[in-house]
């Protein structure tokens, strides 16, 4: 419902803001190599606290192809 000042009254405005923040958090999480879906769901519950956690947590680096090849080669050496 719009008030005389033109703003959304009640919980509608907070709901839209909370949902928007959760979507932003999902994007931030994906940018840091984390699951966007999991962080979106967590953000629906925690809101701004989830934003703080995403910002403070370090980026998750995917293992490089060379590292995976090295690990596979080590596994082959131990089987002989």
C-alpha positions in Angstrom: 0.0 0.0 0.0 1.3 3.4 -0.9 1.4 6.1 1.8 0.9 9.8 1.2 4.6 10.2 0.8 4.6 7.7 -2.0 6.5 5.0 -0.2 5.5 1.4 0.3 4.0 0.9 3.8 3.9 -2.2 6.0 6.1 -5.2 5.5 5.9 -5.0 1.7 8.8 -2.7 1.4 11.0 -4.7 3.8 10.1 -7.9 1.9 11.1 -6.4 -1.4 14.4 -5.1 0.1 15.1 -8.4 1.8 14.5 -10.4 -1.4 16.6 -8.0 -3.4 19.5 -8.3 -0.9 19.3 -12.1 -1.0 19.6 -12.0 -4.8 22.6 -9.6 -4.5 24.2 -12.0 -2.0 23.7 -14.9 -4.3 25.6 -13.0 -7.0 28.4 -12.0 -4.6 28.7 -15.6 -3.4 29.0 -16.9 -7.0 31.7 -14.3 -7.7 33.7 -15.7 -4.8 33.4 -19.3 -6.1 30.6 -20.3 -3.7 27.2 -21.8 -4.3 24.7 -19.0 -5.3 21.7 -21.2 -4.5 22.9 -22.1 -1.0 23.8 -18.5 -0.2 20.5 -17.2 -1.6 18.6 -19.5 0.7 20.8 -18.6 3.7 20.3 -14.9 2.8 16.6 -15.3 3.0 17.0 -16.3 6.6 20.0 -14.1 7.7 19.7 -11.0 5.4 22.4 -8.5 6.1 24.4 -10.9 8.3 24.8 -13.2 5.3 26.1 -10.2 3.3 28.7 -9.6 6.0 29.8 -13.3 6.0 30.1 -13.3 2.2 32.3 -10.2 2.2 34.5 -11.5 5.0 34.9 -15.1 3.7 37.9 -15.7 1.4 37.4 -16.6 -2.3 37.2 -20.3 -3.0 39.7 -21.2 -5.8 38.8 -24.1 -8.0 41.7 -26.6 -8.3 43.7 -26.1 -11.4 43.9 -28.7 -14.1 47.6 -29.2 -13.5 47.0 -29.9 -9.9 44.4 -32.6 -10.8 46.8 -34.1 -13.3 49.5 -34.2 -10.7 47.3 -35.9 -8.2 46.2 -38.5 -10.8 49.8 -39.2 -11.6 50.7 -39.7 -8.0 47.8 -42.2 -7.7 49.1 -44.1 -10.7 52.6 -44.3 -9.1 51.4 -45.8 -5.9 49.5 -48.6 -7.6 52.6 -50.1 -9.1 
